[in-house]
Amino acid sequence: MEITLKQSAIDDLKRLTANSDQRRKLLDSFVKKINAGQYGGLTGDKLGSLYRARSGPYRAVFAIEGKDRAIIIHIGDRKEIYKKLQR
C-alpha cells in the first residue's frame, strides 16, 4: 500500500521529537502496522471514515483511498490526538 503524509502529520512528527532517527522509527512502525492491517476504525459523525494505528503511546490517524493508498493525517500522543480531530 502506498502511504503518504499530509503536511499536518509531518509537522506533528517534528513536534513530537527533534531526533530524526526517532521520527523515522516511529513512522516506520506506523507504515508496517498499516501495511499489515493492524489498525482500527474511528467512530462518530466526523471520524467515521478515518482509521488509527497504534505504536506505544502514539497514534496515527489516517484515511484510506481506494485499495492501495493511505494518507496519514495526524500523528500524536494518544491523550491528545483525538482532540485535534474534534476541531
Buried (B, 14 or more C-beta within 10 A) or exposed (E): EEBEBBEBBBEBBEEBEEEEEEBEEBBEBBBEBBEEEEBEEBEEEEBEEBBBBBBEEBBBBBEBEEEEEBBBBBBBEEEEBBEBBEE
